[in-house]
Amino acid sequence: MEIDRVIASIAVLYHGLLPRFAARAAGLDWRAVMRRVAAGLLEELSPRVLRVAAAERTEHQRLMAATLDVPGGAVLSFESAAWLWGFPGFWLKGVEVTARRNQHRHHHDIALRE
């Protein structure tokens, strides 16, 4: 189906994730997307981020999901960013993102910095 091709073309840009804003920008019918969640083709990570069930789970995907889950966007920061850039001596222990003060996040496993 056409919707599956559009989902795949978006997910390839986001490490196997489908951000809600990108689905909206592509004109996808959200009810059709949610039917794919119900069928097990997509997994809901948060109200703003879905994961293609067949996509490999990676640390990069986990980090991308954290930044996409903050309304208005966020960036990786501190040790998470240092690990991503490959700086020696940094390991990925948790996920740290930075966002504007008025932004909120809904995951307990993300350290949000302002």
Secondary structure, DSSP 8 states (H G I E B T S, - for coil): -HHHHHHHHHHGGGTTEEEHHHHHHTT--HHHHHHHHHTTSEEEEETTEEEETTS---HHHHHHHHHHHSTT--EE-HHHHHHHTT-TT----SEEEE--TT-----TTEEEE-
